């Protein structure tokens, strides 16, 4: 297949492209924005330059003209849409930007799929859409009508927009709700990466709240396996399906810090701060649907995943 991957130079996108090129032709787009150091994104994809079946193009999903040019020059069988403004706290500071990229950008992509007859689309959503859901673990059929951050709202909106295009244009559509992905190349603003670097540098780490918040951390290799299985599944029929991709176990903030400390062999200097607006109390994925339909079966436990990340960090 000829596959378009948006956000291809990011953490998840670069890993996904490396996996896809083993069997497919891949064009990746990324706008290389300054959300974090552009050199990090360049490094993420430097190993992909050796492959004839991979091409990276600088393009912004907010630009209709750039997308029209892209789709007019390339024929795609499948779009995997990872590109987004990410992060709960930054979305509170600039909700307009998050709306422009995450909602308008998704519509722009889907419009090009409509015009060019692309009938397969995979959308990267987030566990954030569940908000402070009282029922755990979270299942795909749970109501997700009460997001608590602009980021979560834009991801929920993206899911709804995707359903509309599925209904009107018969596009086979998979929604993948990622649960706190970590591992080598993780974005530097995310907790595991940020904390590990600060601990190594003898800097203070900010701990928001009492350490009891919990996350369902999912190692990057398991996420990529889930996406690859989704690629196979989206081929089989005209679907609209939502899948949780998580580890299906929760780790408290305190336990996460302790695990990093043990892996580094070094204690953290902590500064306790108030809980942050927009942060959910916990995430916890019910992955039974993905297990049954996709054959998804995460294998990397949290301690082993942190050890792998720390090994990468020490080399970079």
URGISUL-V928534 format. One record per residue. N is the residue number from 1. RES is the residue in three letters. PHI is phi in whole degrees, 0 to 359 (NA if undefined). BURIAL is 1 if it has 9 or more other ideal C-beta (glycine too) atoms within 8 Angstrom, else 0. D_CENTER is the distance of its C-alpha to the mean C-alpha in Angstrom with 2 decimals. Layout:
BEGIN
n->N res->RES phi->PHI burial->BURIAL d_center->D_CENTER
n->N res->RES phi->PHI burial->BURIAL d_center->D_CENTER
END
This chain:
BEGIN
n->1 res->UNK phi->NA burial->0 d_center->22.26
n->2 res->UNK phi->263 burial->1 d_center->21.35
n->3 res->UNK phi->239 burial->1 d_center->17.59
n->4 res->UNK phi->261 burial->1 d_center->15.90
n->5 res->UNK phi->245 burial->1 d_center->12.38
n->6 res->UNK phi->271 burial->1 d_center->11.30
n->7 res->UNK phi->69 burial->1 d_center->9.58
n->8 res->UNK phi->290 burial->1 d_center->11.18
n->9 res->UNK phi->267 burial->1 d_center->12.26
n->10 res->UNK phi->280 burial->1 d_center->9.16
n->11 res->UNK phi->303 burial->1 d_center->8.11
n->12 res->UNK phi->289 burial->1 d_center->6.06
n->13 res->UNK phi->301 burial->1 d_center->8.18
n->14 res->UNK phi->292 burial->1 d_center->11.32
n->15 res->UNK phi->296 burial->1 d_center->11.20
n->16 res->UNK phi->294 burial->1 d_center->10.72
n->17 res->UNK phi->299 burial->1 d_center->13.56
n->18 res->UNK phi->300 burial->1 d_center->15.67
n->19 res->UNK phi->283 burial->1 d_center->15.57
n->20 res->UNK phi->292 burial->1 d_center->16.25
n->21 res->UNK phi->292 burial->1 d_center->19.18
n->22 res->UNK phi->292 burial->0 d_center->21.13
n->23 res->UNK phi->226 burial->0 d_center->21.93
n->24 res->UNK phi->226 burial->1 d_center->20.92
n->25 res->UNK phi->271 burial->1 d_center->21.47
n->26 res->UNK phi->231 burial->1 d_center->18.37
n->27 res->UNK phi->247 burial->1 d_center->18.24
n->28 res->UNK phi->250 burial->1 d_center->15.34
n->29 res->UNK phi->239 burial->1 d_center->15.33
n->30 res->UNK phi->203 burial->1 d_center->14.18
n->31 res->UNK phi->268 burial->1 d_center->16.14
n->32 res->UNK phi->48 burial->0 d_center->16.21
n->33 res->UNK phi->287 burial->0 d_center->16.53
n->34 res->UNK phi->264 burial->0 d_center->17.89
n->35 res->UNK phi->303 burial->0 d_center->15.15
n->36 res->UNK phi->215 burial->0 d_center->15.71
n->37 res->UNK phi->308 burial->0 d_center->18.17
n->38 res->UNK phi->299 burial->0 d_center->18.03
n->39 res->UNK phi->299 burial->0 d_center->19.67
n->40 res->UNK phi->296 burial->1 d_center->16.63
n->41 res->UNK phi->295 burial->1 d_center->14.83
n->42 res->UNK phi->300 burial->1 d_center->18.18
n->43 res->UNK phi->294 burial->0 d_center->18.43
n->44 res->UNK phi->303 burial->1 d_center->15.08
n->45 res->UNK phi->251 burial->1 d_center->16.59
n->46 res->UNK phi->297 burial->0 d_center->20.23
n->47 res->UNK phi->286 burial->0 d_center->20.72
n->48 res->UNK phi->278 burial->1 d_center->19.75
n->49 res->UNK phi->296 burial->0 d_center->22.72
n->50 res->UNK phi->280 burial->0 d_center->25.15
n->51 res->UNK phi->262 burial->0 d_center->24.07
n->52 res->UNK phi->290 burial->0 d_center->26.00
n->53 res->UNK phi->264 burial->0 d_center->23.50
n->54 res->UNK phi->229 burial->1 d_center->20.72
n->55 res->UNK phi->219 burial->0 d_center->20.90
n->56 res->UNK phi->251 burial->1 d_center->18.83
n->57 res->UNK phi->234 burial->0 d_center->19.83
n->58 res->UNK phi->281 burial->0 d_center->19.45
n->59 res->UNK phi->204 burial->1 d_center->18.79
n->60 res->UNK phi->243 burial->0 d_center->17.52
n->61 res->UNK phi->293 burial->1 d_center->16.35
n->62 res->UNK phi->284 burial->0 d_center->18.63
n->63 res->UNK phi->265 burial->1 d_center->21.56
n->64 res->UNK phi->297 burial->0 d_center->23.20
n->65 res->UNK phi->293 burial->0 d_center->25.61
n->66 res->UNK phi->294 burial->1 d_center->23.14
n->67 res->UNK phi->290 burial->1 d_center->21.35
n->68 res->UNK phi->300 burial->1 d_center->24.83
n->69 res->UNK phi->296 burial->0 d_center->25.90
n->70 res->UNK phi->299 burial->1 d_center->22.95
n->71 res->UNK phi->288 burial->1 d_center->23.45
n->72 res->UNK phi->284 burial->0 d_center->27.21
n->73 res->UNK phi->261 burial->0 d_center->27.24
n->74 res->UNK phi->223 burial->1 d_center->24.86
n->75 res->UNK phi->257 burial->0 d_center->24.86
n->76 res->UNK phi->250 burial->1 d_center->21.54
n->77 res->UNK phi->269 burial->0 d_center->21.45
n->78 res->UNK phi->210 burial->1 d_center->17.76
n->79 res->UNK phi->246 burial->1 d_center->14.96
n->80 res->UNK phi->250 burial->1 d_center->11.31
n->81 res->UNK phi->260 burial->1 d_center->9.69
n->82 res->UNK phi->258 burial->1 d_center->6.40
n->83 res->UNK phi->299 burial->1 d_center->8.48
n->84 res->UNK phi->189 burial->1 d_center->8.61
n->85 res->UNK phi->282 burial->1 d_center->10.35
n->86 res->UNK phi->251 burial->0 d_center->8.27
n->87 res->UNK phi->103 burial->0 d_center->10.27
n->88 res->UNK phi->289 burial->1 d_center->12.82
n->89 res->UNK phi->295 burial->1 d_center->15.91
n->90 res->UNK phi->298 burial->1 d_center->15.78
n->91 res->UNK phi->292 burial->1 d_center->15.35
n->92 res->UNK phi->290 burial->1 d_center->18.62
n->93 res->UNK phi->285 burial->0 d_center->20.30
n->94 res->UNK phi->217 burial->0 d_center->19.46
n->95 res->UNK phi->294 burial->0 d_center->18.61
n->96 res->UNK phi->295 burial->0 d_center->20.26
n->97 res->UNK phi->300 burial->0 d_center->17.92
n->98 res->UNK phi->296 burial->1 d_center->14.85
n->99 res->UNK phi->293 burial->1 d_center->16.90
n->100 res->UNK phi->298 burial->1 d_center->17.93
n->101 res->UNK phi->281 burial->1 d_center->14.62
n->102 res->UNK phi->282 burial->1 d_center->12.42
n->103 res->UNK phi->262 burial->1 d_center->15.45
n->104 res->UNK phi->298 burial->1 d_center->18.03
n->105 res->UNK phi->298 burial->1 d_center->15.84
n->106 res->UNK phi->293 burial->1 d_center->14.62
n->107 res->UNK phi->299 burial->1 d_center->18.32
n->108 res->UNK phi->301 burial->1 d_center->19.41
n->109 res->UNK phi->296 burial->1 d_center->17.42
n->110 res->UNK phi->294 burial->1 d_center->18.74
n->111 res->UNK phi->296 burial->1 d_center->22.16
n->112 res->UNK phi->291 burial->1 d_center->22.20
n->113 res->UNK phi->299 burial->1 d_center->21.29
n->114 res->UNK phi->299 burial->1 d_center->24.16
n->115 res->UNK phi->292 burial->0 d_center->26.54
n->116 res->UNK phi->261 burial->1 d_center->25.90
n->117 res->UNK phi->75 burial->0 d_center->25.77
n->118 res->UNK phi->281 burial->1 d_center->22.29
n->119 res->UNK phi->249 burial->1 d_center->22.06
n->120 res->UNK phi->224 burial->1 d_center->18.74
n->121 res->UNK phi->212 burial->1 d_center->15.33
n->122 res->UNK phi->241 burial->1 d_center->11.92
n->123 res->UNK phi->247 burial->1 d_center->9.65
n->124 res->UNK phi->276 burial->1 d_center->5.97
n->125 res->UNK phi->258 burial->1 d_center->7.00
n->126 res->UNK phi->211 burial->1 d_center->6.90
n->127 res->UNK phi->298 burial->1 d_center->9.69
n->128 res->UNK phi->299 burial->1 d_center->11.03
n->129 res->UNK phi->296 burial->1 d_center->12.85
n->130 res->UNK phi->285 burial->1 d_center->15.21
n->131 res->UNK phi->57 burial->1 d_center->16.66
n->132 res->UNK phi->268 burial->0 d_center->19.47
n->133 res->UNK phi->300 burial->1 d_center->20.10
n->134 res->UNK phi->283 burial->0 d_center->23.31
n->135 res->UNK phi->274 burial->0 d_center->23.06
n->136 res->UNK phi->229 burial->0 d_center->21.26
n->137 res->UNK phi->291 burial->0 d_center->19.56
n->138 res->UNK phi->284 burial->1 d_center->17.45
n->139 res->UNK phi->247 burial->1 d_center->18.15
n->140 res->UNK phi->298 burial->1 d_center->16.90
n->141 res->UNK phi->273 burial->0 d_center->20.36
n->142 res->UNK phi->294 burial->1 d_center->20.34
n->143 res->UNK phi->299 burial->0 d_center->20.96
n->144 res->UNK phi->232 burial->1 d_center->18.07
n->145 res->UNK phi->260 burial->0 d_center->20.46
n->146 res->UNK phi->231 burial->0 d_center->20.46
n->147 res->UNK phi->294 burial->1 d_center->17.32
n->148 res->UNK phi->242 burial->0 d_center->18.31
n->149 res->UNK phi->211 burial->1 d_center->16.40
n->150 res->UNK phi->302 burial->1 d_center->16.09
n->151 res->UNK phi->303 burial->1 d_center->12.29
n->152 res->UNK phi->299 burial->1 d_center->12.45
n->153 res->UNK phi->298 burial->1 d_center->15.24
n->154 res->UNK phi->291 burial->1 d_center->13.59
n->155 res->UNK phi->290 burial->1 d_center->10.86
n->156 res->UNK phi->298 burial->1 d_center->13.93
n->157 res->UNK phi->299 burial->1 d_center->15.85
n->158 res->UNK phi->300 burial->1 d_center->13.51
n->159 res->UNK phi->300 burial->1 d_center->14.00
n->160 res->UNK phi->293 burial->0 d_center->17.70
n->161 res->UNK phi->298 burial->1 d_center->18.00
n->162 res->UNK phi->299 burial->1 d_center->16.64
n->163 res->UNK phi->296 burial->1 d_center->19.25
n->164 res->UNK phi->300 burial->0 d_center->21.90
n->165 res->UNK phi->289 burial->1 d_center->21.46
n->166 res->UNK phi->300 burial->1 d_center->21.47
n->167 res->UNK phi->292 burial->0 d_center->24.70
n->168 res->UNK phi->277 burial->0 d_center->26.38
n->169 res->UNK phi->246 burial->1 d_center->25.45
n->170 res->UNK phi->54 burial->0 d_center->24.94
n->171 res->UNK phi->274 burial->1 d_center->21.54
n->172 res->UNK phi->289 burial->1 d_center->20.03
n->173 res->UNK phi->229 burial->1 d_center->16.73
n->174 res->UNK phi->244 burial->1 d_center->14.04
n->175 res->UNK phi->252 burial->1 d_center->11.52
n->176 res->UNK phi->249 burial->1 d_center->8.84
n->177 res->UNK phi->268 burial->1 d_center->8.12
n->178 res->UNK phi->280 burial->1 d_center->5.74
n->179 res->UNK phi->247 burial->1 d_center->8.06
n->180 res->UNK phi->35 burial->1 d_center->7.97
n->181 res->UNK phi->280 burial->1 d_center->6.83
n->182 res->UNK phi->217 burial->1 d_center->9.76
n->183 res->UNK phi->137 burial->1 d_center->12.18
n->184 res->UNK phi->308 burial->0 d_center->13.84
n->185 res->UNK phi->78 burial->1 d_center->12.54
n->186 res->UNK phi->308 burial->1 d_center->10.34
n->187 res->UNK phi->306 burial->1 d_center->10.59
n->188 res->UNK phi->292 burial->1 d_center->14.18
n->189 res->UNK phi->274 burial->0 d_center->13.85
n->190 res->UNK phi->277 burial->1 d_center->12.01
n->191 res->UNK phi->302 burial->0 d_center->14.70
n->192 res->UNK phi->300 burial->1 d_center->15.19
n->193 res->UNK phi->295 burial->1 d_center->15.35
n->194 res->UNK phi->298 burial->1 d_center->17.38
n->195 res->UNK phi->296 burial->1 d_center->19.67
n->196 res->UNK phi->298 burial->1 d_center->20.42
n->197 res->UNK phi->295 burial->1 d_center->21.43
n->198 res->UNK phi->292 burial->1 d_center->23.50
n->199 res->UNK phi->297 burial->1 d_center->25.21
n->200 res->UNK phi->299 burial->1 d_center->26.15
n->201 res->UNK phi->269 burial->0 d_center->27.53
n->202 res->UNK phi->60 burial->0 d_center->29.48
n->203 res->UNK phi->260 burial->0 d_center->27.76
n->204 res->UNK phi->285 burial->0 d_center->27.31
n->205 res->UNK phi->257 burial->1 d_center->23.96
n->206 res->UNK phi->278 burial->0 d_center->23.46
n->207 res->UNK phi->247 burial->1 d_center->23.24
n->208 res->UNK phi->272 burial->1 d_center->22.58
n->209 res->UNK phi->88 burial->1 d_center->24.77
n->210 res->UNK phi->265 burial->0 d_center->26.60
n->211 res->UNK phi->87 burial->1 d_center->23.89
n->212 res->UNK phi->268 burial->0 d_center->23.73
n->213 res->UNK phi->299 burial->1 d_center->20.28
n->214 res->UNK phi->232 burial->1 d_center->18.20
n->215 res->UNK phi->227 burial->1 d_center->14.64
n->216 res->UNK phi->266 burial->1 d_center->13.51
n->217 res->UNK phi->282 burial->1 d_center->12.10
n->218 res->UNK phi->235 burial->1 d_center->10.61
n->219 res->UNK phi->289 burial->1 d_center->11.49
n->220 res->UNK phi->303 burial->1 d_center->9.61
n->221 res->UNK phi->297 burial->1 d_center->12.53
n->222 res->UNK phi->290 burial->1 d_center->12.30
n->223 res->UNK phi->298 burial->1 d_center->8.79
n->224 res->UNK phi->298 burial->1 d_center->10.20
n->225 res->UNK phi->300 burial->1 d_center->13.33
n->226 res->UNK phi->296 burial->1 d_center->11.94
n->227 res->UNK phi->293 burial->1 d_center->10.61
n->228 res->UNK phi->299 burial->1 d_center->14.02
n->229 res->UNK phi->294 burial->1 d_center->15.86
n->230 res->UNK phi->292 burial->1 d_center->14.39
n->231 res->UNK phi->300 burial->1 d_center->15.71
n->232 res->UNK phi->296 burial->0 d_center->19.03
n->233 res->UNK phi->289 burial->1 d_center->19.12
n->234 res->UNK phi->295 burial->1 d_center->18.48
n->235 res->UNK phi->287 burial->0 d_center->21.50
n->236 res->UNK phi->278 burial->0 d_center->23.87
n->237 res->UNK phi->191 burial->0 d_center->24.48
n->238 res->UNK phi->265 burial->0 d_center->23.51
n->239 res->UNK phi->257 burial->1 d_center->20.99
n->240 res->UNK phi->229 burial->1 d_center->19.12
n->241 res->UNK phi->225 burial->1 d_center->17.25
n->242 res->UNK phi->245 burial->1 d_center->14.54
n->243 res->UNK phi->230 burial->1 d_center->13.21
n->244 res->UNK phi->281 burial->1 d_center->11.87
n->245 res->UNK phi->242 burial->1 d_center->10.13
n->246 res->UNK phi->219 burial->1 d_center->11.27
n->247 res->UNK phi->271 burial->1 d_center->14.14
n->248 res->UNK phi->70 burial->1 d_center->16.48
n->249 res->UNK phi->209 burial->0 d_center->18.14
n->250 res->UNK phi->251 burial->1 d_center->18.05
n->251 res->UNK phi->234 burial->1 d_center->18.79
n->252 res->UNK phi->288 burial->1 d_center->20.52
n->253 res->UNK phi->302 burial->1 d_center->20.01
n->254 res->UNK phi->299 burial->0 d_center->23.47
n->255 res->UNK phi->292 burial->0 d_center->22.79
n->256 res->UNK phi->300 burial->1 d_center->19.65
n->257 res->UNK phi->297 burial->1 d_center->21.91
n->258 res->UNK phi->298 burial->0 d_center->24.69
n->259 res->UNK phi->294 burial->1 d_center->22.70
n->260 res->UNK phi->297 burial->1 d_center->21.74
n->261 res->UNK phi->303 burial->1 d_center->25.40
n->262 res->UNK phi->294 burial->0 d_center->26.71
n->263 res->UNK phi->291 burial->1 d_center->24.63
n->264 res->UNK phi->280 burial->1 d_center->25.75
n->265 res->UNK phi->70 burial->0 d_center->29.24
n->266 res->UNK phi->206 burial->0 d_center->29.32
n->267 res->UNK phi->277 burial->0 d_center->29.40
n->268 res->UNK phi->271 burial->1 d_center->27.37
n->269 res->UNK phi->263 burial->1 d_center->29.16
n->270 res->UNK phi->252 burial->0 d_center->27.76
n->271 res->UNK phi->237 burial->0 d_center->28.24
n->272 res->UNK phi->284 burial->0 d_center->27.87
n->273 res->UNK phi->232 burial->0 d_center->26.68
n->274 res->UNK phi->297 burial->0 d_center->26.48
n->275 res->UNK phi->304 burial->0 d_center->23.43
n->276 res->UNK phi->265 burial->1 d_center->21.11
n->277 res->UNK phi->301 burial->0 d_center->21.02
n->278 res->UNK phi->92 burial->1 d_center->17.90
n->279 res->UNK phi->282 burial->1 d_center->16.80
n->280 res->UNK phi->279 burial->1 d_center->16.99
n->281 res->UNK phi->288 burial->0 d_center->19.42
n->282 res->UNK phi->198 burial->1 d_center->17.41
n->283 res->UNK phi->230 burial->1 d_center->14.67
n->284 res->UNK phi->199 burial->1 d_center->15.87
n->285 res->UNK phi->269 burial->1 d_center->14.74
n->286 res->UNK phi->275 burial->1 d_center->17.53
n->287 res->UNK phi->253 burial->1 d_center->16.47
n->288 res->UNK phi->297 burial->0 d_center->19.93
n->289 res->UNK phi->293 burial->1 d_center->19.09
n->290 res->UNK phi->294 burial->1 d_center->16.56
n->291 res->UNK phi->299 burial->1 d_center->19.20
n->292 res->UNK phi->290 burial->0 d_center->21.96
n->293 res->UNK phi->270 burial->1 d_center->20.69
n->294 res->UNK phi->265 burial->1 d_center->18.24
n->295 res->UNK phi->77 burial->0 d_center->19.83
n->296 res->UNK phi->292 burial->1 d_center->16.61
n->297 res->UNK phi->210 burial->0 d_center->17.90
n->298 res->UNK phi->301 burial->1 d_center->15.92
n->299 res->UNK phi->243 burial->0 d_center->18.39
n->300 res->UNK phi->267 burial->1 d_center->17.42
n->301 res->UNK phi->285 burial->0 d_center->18.80
n->302 res->UNK phi->300 burial->1 d_center->17.80
n->303 res->UNK phi->300 burial->1 d_center->20.83
n->304 res->UNK phi->296 burial->1 d_center->20.53
n->305 res->UNK phi->294 burial->1 d_center->16.90
n->306 res->UNK phi->295 burial->1 d_center->17.98
n->307 res->UNK phi->299 burial->1 d_center->20.99
n->308 res->UNK phi->295 burial->1 d_center->19.09
n->309 res->UNK phi->295 burial->1 d_center->16.99
n->310 res->UNK phi->298 burial->1 d_center->20.32
n->311 res->UNK phi->301 burial->0 d_center->22.03
n->312 res->UNK phi->296 burial->1 d_center->19.65
n->313 res->UNK phi->299 burial->1 d_center->19.99
n->314 res->UNK phi->295 burial->0 d_center->23.77
n->315 res->UNK phi->270 burial->0 d_center->23.84
n->316 res->UNK phi->233 burial->0 d_center->21.91
END
